[in-house]
Amino acid sequence: MTIQEKEQQIIDEFSELDDWMDRYSMIIDKGNDLPPIDEKFRTPQHLIEGCQSRVWLNADYNDGIVTYTADSDAIIVKGIISLLIDTLSGHTPQEIIDAPLDFIDKIGLSEHLSPTRSNGLLAMVKQMKLYALAFSQKEK
């Protein structure tokens, strides 16, 4: 499934819910479903700068594909990083770099987050794309 198809799937899921409390519940459920990150990645080097909550992110690169794992100490943030992982993990670095991640605005996520959480969301996206950029340089 392409990144765009994954984004559309998220948009479709969220469009079925009119109430933002239900949408928050869906985000929390996605966070609860996120597999735990290996303890060896719960280090300061894996913390995302710019997040109010603690978010650990790791990226692996095998056979041209990037795979992310993450965790957070805040359940909403854990759900948000889970959405990003569902969308970006399993793709090439270039696909990740080029991904517009339109679903964030289309589901209304950025407008329903506090300013500090919005900054955190941007920091998560930036870090995921930086990993992809670093991996793309290894290919050359």
Backbone as a ProteinNet text record, in pm:
[ID]
protein_1_A
[PRIMARY]
MTIQEKEQQIIDEFSELDDWMDRYSMIIDKGNDLPPIDEKFRTPQHLIEGCQSRVWLNADYNDGIVTYTADSDAIIVKGIISLLIDTLSGHTPQEIIDAPLDFIDKIGLSEHLSPTRSNGLLAMVKQMKLYALAFSQKEK
[TERTIARY]
85.5	0	90	59.4	139.9	111.5	198.6	177.5	46	18.6	-105.8	-228.1	-220.5	-332	-350.4	-240.1	-248.4	-308.9	-266.5	-322.8	-473.5	-515.6	-658.8	-735.9	-675.9	-740.2	-763.2	-664.9	-678.6	-786.7	-785.7	-887.3	-1026.4	-1041.3	-1171.3	-1215.3	-1122.4	-1155.2	-1204.1	-1132.3	-1166.9	-1293.7	-1321	-1440.4	-1569	-1557.9	-1675.6	-1714.9	-1626.6	-1651.8	-1666.3	-1781.5	-1805.4	-1753.1	-1758.3	-1724	-1574.4	-1511.3	-1367.5	-1333.6	-1424.2	-1397.5	-1383.7	-1466.1	-1454.6	-1323.3	-1283.2	-1156.6	-1038.5	-1044.8	-939	-934.8	-1051.5	-1057.5	-991	-1012.6	-950.4	-798.2	-752.5	-608.1	-550.2	-619.8	-574.6	-568.8	-671.3	-672.2	-551.6	-519.5	-403.8	-275.5	-267.4	-151.5	-140.7	-255.1	-255.3	-214.5	-240	-205.1	-58.8	9.9	148.2	237.5	310.4	400.5	504.6	543	640.9	776.5	844.9	978.9	1076.4	1177.7	1280.7	1344.1	1364.1	1419.4	1551.9	1629.6	1759.8	1746	1625	1602.6	1539.5	1514.8	1460.9	1578.4	1649.8	1768.8	1754.7	1834.5	1829.4	1856.9	1939.4	1970.5	1848.4	1749.8	1631	1512.2	1530.8	1422.8	1409.4	1286.2	1261.2	1262.3	1349.1	1356.1	1233.7	1177.8	1065	930.3	928.8	803.9	790.8	671.6	644	652.1	596.6	603.5	731.9	767.2	883.9	840.2	910.4	883.8	1016.6	1023.6	1141.8	1111.1	1203.7	1184.9	1312	1293.3	1404.8	1365.6	1466.1	1443.6	1547.5	1501.1	1589.4	1579.5	1687.7	1694	1747.2	1661.1	1699	1640	1723.2	1678.8	1603.6	1649.5	1590.1	1463	1424.5	1298.4	1326.7	1255.2	1267.2	1154.8	1190.3	1092.4	1112.6	1004.7	1010.3	948.7	1003.7	941.2	945.9	848.6	842.4	760.9	771.1	690.1	684.4	586.5	573.2	515.6	542.5	485.9	348.9	300.6	167.7	83.3	-34.3	-114.7	-161.8	-199.3	-240.7	-121.5	-7.6	113.3	152.4	136.7	164.6	72.8	-52.3	-144.7	-106.2	-59.3	-18.2	104.2	203.8	323.2	285.7	186.4	139	80.6	3.1	-50.9	62.6	165	278.5	354.2	373.3	442.1	360.7	229.1	142.8	154	169.9	173.7	309.8	417.6	550.2	634.3	614.7	697.8	674.3	783	771.1	787.3	840.4	858.8	1005	1037.1	1174.1	1199.8	1326.6	1356.6	1297.7	1308.6	1258.5	1107.1	1035.9	889.6	854	929.4	903.8	936.3	1049.3	1088.8	982.9	930.2	833.5	690.7	663.3	525.5	477.3	365.4	314.4	245.4	203	130.2	9.5	-66.3	-187.8	-292.7	-289.2	-393.2	-398.6	-286.3	-281.2	-379.7	-378.1	-471.3	-611.3	-619.3	-750.1	-836.9	-775	-856.7	-876.5	-813.1	-830	-743.3	-641.6	-559.2	-485	-418.8	-337.9	-421.2	-544	-627.1	-689.8	-684.6	-741.9	-636.3	-512.5	-404.7	-364.8	-317	-264.1	-140.4	-101.4	18.2	142.7	159.2	278.1	270.3	150.7	136.3	154.8	106.6	127.3	276	349.3	494.5	557.4	508.6	558	531.1	412	376.3	473.2	499.6	594.2	733.7	773.2	904.6	911.5	801.7	799.3	813.8	736.7	743.5	884.4	939.7	1073	1176.6	1171	1268.8	1255.1	1132.1	1110.7	1166.7	1145.8	1197.7	1349.8	1405.4	1552.2	1616	1554	1603.8	1601.4	1490.7	1478.4	1584.7	1609.4	1711.3	1849.8	1879.4	2008.8	2023.5	1916.5	1921.9	1935.9	1872.7	1881.8	2025.5	2098	2238	2326.2	2288.9	2364.2	2352.7	2242.4	2218.6	2312.9	2365.7	2445.7	2589.5
-117.8	0	124.1	220	342.2	432.2	529.9	627	700.3	738.4	810.2	724.6	595.8	505.8	492.3	486	478.7	606.7	721.2	848.6	852.8	806.5	807	715.5	604.4	512.1	580.7	655.8	729	836.2	909.2	1012.9	950	835.8	767.3	722.8	667.2	623.9	741.6	852.4	968.2	1037.8	1029.6	1097.2	1030.3	906.3	835.7	888.9	965.6	1018.3	1170.5	1220.7	1365.1	1434.5	1364.9	1424.1	1409.3	1517.6	1510.7	1425.3	1408.1	1317	1173.6	1137.9	1005.6	992.5	1100.9	1099.2	1085	1155.9	1140.6	996.1	937.6	797.3	706	733.1	652.3	668.8	790.9	815.8	740.8	745.7	674.7	524.3	471.2	328.1	291.4	377.3	350.9	352.6	442.8	447	321.4	273.8	150.7	28.8	33.4	-78	-73.8	37.5	51.5	-45.6	-130.9	-222.5	-143.1	-192.9	-118.5	-112.9	-2.6	13.3	-66.1	-119.7	-192.8	-97.8	-147.1	-65.8	-0.2	-64	-7.2	124.4	154.6	279.6	388.1	356.9	457.1	534.3	602.9	677.5	823	910.1	1051.7	1072.2	985	998.3	972.7	900.7	868.5	958.1	1050.5	1143.4	1247.5	1282.8	1386	1521.7	1608.9	1745.7	1823.9	1904.9	1989.1	1934.6	1819.2	1762.1	1791.2	1832.5	1856.3	1725.2	1619.5	1485.7	1419.8	1313.5	1238.8	1141.9	1148.2	1060.3	1002.5	870	800.1	745.5	767.5	722	653.4	537.7	466.9	434.4	435.4	398	293.7	190.2	88.1	92.5	53.9	56.7	-76.8	-150.8	-281.4	-299.3	-344.4	-373.5	-257.4	-134.4	-16.4	33.8	-25.4	8.9	61.5	167.8	225.9	171.8	130.8	84.3	163.5	222.5	303.4	228.5	253.3	213.1	335.2	346.3	464	434.4	524.3	519.3	660.2	683	811.7	789.4	885.3	877.1	944.8	998.6	1060.4	983.1	940.1	849.7	912.8	1041.1	1105.9	1113.1	1150.7	1161	1023.3	920.8	784.3	747.8	790.7	766.5	841.8	964	1044.3	982.3	943.1	882	748.1	679.3	555.2	580.1	687.8	724	749.5	820.6	851	723.3	635.1	508.9	425.1	416	338.9	390.5	521.3	583.5	569.2	589.9	600.4	473.1	390.9	271.7	174.9	112.1	15	74.1	195.3	262.4	300.8	338.9	380.6	519.7	552.5	687.2	797	781.6	886.9	901.7	791.4	799.7	876	851.5	919.5	1067.4	1098.7	1239.2	1313.8	1250.7	1315.1	1317.5	1244.6	1233.2	1367.7	1418.9	1547.5	1537.5	1416.9	1392.6	1486.3	1493.7	1576	1531.8	1405	1353.7	1431.4	1485	1558.5	1675.1	1752.5	1864.6	1817.9	1716.6	1672.2	1611.1	1551.2	1498.3	1603.3	1721	1828.9	1814.9	1729.9	1702.6	1827.4	1897.6	2011.4	2120.6	2138.5	2244.9	2204.5	2075.8	2029.6	1993.6	2031	2008.7	2141.7	2135.5	2256.3	2300.4	2426.9	2472.7	2389.9	2348	2268.5	2129.9	2071.4	1940	1953.4	2064.6	2087.1	2096.5	2167.6	2176.6	2038.4	1958	1822.4	1736.5	1751.9	1678.5	1714.7	1843.4	1887.2	1829.9	1826.2	1770.4	1621.9	1548.8	1405.9	1384.1	1458.7	1447.2	1481.5	1590.2	1633.7	1525.1	1465	1362.6	1239.4	1200	1083.2	1109	1229.9	1264.1	1278	1325.4	1333.6	1195.6	1100.6	962.7	915.3	939.2	896.2	963.7	1091.4	1164.6	1104	1073.9	1012.2	876.8	796.9	667.4	683.3	786.8	808.4	843.5	908.6	942.4	817.1	718.9	593.2	517.6	539.9	468.6	515.8	636.5	695.8	652.5
0	0	0	-85.3	-92	27.8	48.3	155.8	133.2	8.7	-21.4	9.1	-20.1	10.9	162.5	234.3	380.5	437.4	381.4	426	401.5	283.6	251.4	344.9	381.4	474.7	610.5	657.9	783.9	770.9	660.4	636.5	638.1	571.2	566.9	706.3	784.7	920.8	1005.4	996.8	1079.1	1030.4	900.1	847.4	895.3	942.4	995.2	1133.2	1196.1	1330.1	1323.7	1367.7	1365.1	1489.7	1600.3	1729.5	1756.8	1802	1827.2	1948.1	2039.8	2151.4	2099.6	2000.4	1939.1	1861.5	1796.2	1722.5	1818.4	1931.3	2032.6	2083.2	2101.9	2145.6	2044.2	1915.5	1810.9	1815.7	1836.1	1845.3	1965.5	2078.5	2198.9	2172.5	2105.2	2071.8	1984.9	1889.5	1803.5	1885	1981.2	2069.9	2154.1	2202.9	2283	2200.7	2069.4	1981	1935	1960.5	1916.2	1993.8	1922.5	1993.5	2072.5	2188.7	2269.1	2199.3	2219.2	2162.5	2249.7	2189.2	2263.2	2365.2	2484.9	2594	2556.6	2469.2	2433	2355.2	2307.6	2235.7	2323.3	2448.8	2542.8	2603.9	2515.5	2556.3	2513.4	2572.3	2532.3	2382.4	2321.6	2179.3	2091.2	2142.2	2064	2097.4	2192.1	2224.9	2114.2	2081.9	1980.7	2048.8	2000.8	2052.3	2004.9	2092	2053.1	2094.5	2157.7	2206.5	2355.1	2395.5	2536.5	2613.7	2557.8	2616.4	2569	2636.8	2590.3	2481.1	2369.1	2255.3	2210.8	2212.7	2164.9	2026.6	1934.1	1796.6	1749.2	1688.8	1626.8	1483.7	1395.6	1256	1217.2	1151	1096.5	945.1	879.3	733.9	684.7	616.9	563.7	425.5	332.1	195.5	132.2	158.9	96.3	161.1	273.8	340.7	481.7	519.5	652.9	740.5	861	958.7	1087.6	1136.2	1257.6	1375.4	1492.8	1618	1709	1797.8	1884.3	2008.6	2102.2	2223	2280.2	2366.2	2433.2	2571.5	2659.5	2793.6	2801	2689	2682.3	2581.2	2622.3	2540.6	2408.8	2409.9	2284.3	2188.6	2241	2159.1	2105	2186.7	2142.7	2025.5	2032.1	1921.7	1795.8	1812.7	1696.9	1629.4	1708.5	1648.8	1584.8	1640.7	1581.2	1441.4	1426.4	1294.2	1195.1	1240.1	1152.3	1114.7	1212	1183.4	1085.8	1109.6	1018.7	875.8	862.2	730.3	663	737.2	675.6	680.5	781.4	796.9	680.8	636	528	389.9	383.5	254.1	234.7	113.4	83.3	141.4	162.7	211.8	122.8	-9	-98	-88.8	-77	-61.8	65.8	173.1	300.3	288.6	227.6	209.6	129.4	25.9	-64.5	-10.9	95.1	145.8	200.8	147.4	196.2	332.2	369	494.4	508.1	400.3	396.3	497	535.6	625.2	756.3	800.7	927.9	925.4	817.2	805.2	766.4	680.4	631.7	741	843.1	953	1062.5	1045.9	1142.8	1265.9	1257.3	1375	1422.9	1331.5	1374.7	1439.8	1395.3	1453.6	1586.9	1621.4	1747.4	1851.6	1823.6	1920.2	1982.7	2104.6	2167.9	2089.3	2101.1	2028.6	2060.1	2184.9	2217.7	2154.8	2148.4	2082.7	1931.7	1874.3	1730.6	1699.2	1785.5	1767.2	1778.5	1871.6	1887.3	1765.1	1707.4	1586.5	1473.3	1457.8	1354.7	1381	1508.3	1543.1	1510.9	1533.7	1502	1351.4	1273.6	1127.8	1079.6	1133.1	1092.7	1122.1	1240.7	1277.2	1188.8	1158.2	1072.4	932.5	882.7	749.9	752.4	863.9	875.2	872.6	941.5	933.7	788.3	719.4	579.6	492.7	517.2	442.1	466.5	591.5	623.3	553.1	554.6	487.6	335.9	279.9	135	94.7	183.4	155.2	157.4	236.9	241	110.2	37.8	-87.7	-198.1	-182.5	-291.4	-286
[MASK]
++++++++++++++++++++++++++++++++++++++++++++++++++++++++++++++++++++++++++++++++++++++++++++++++++++++++++++++++++++++++++++++++++++++++++++

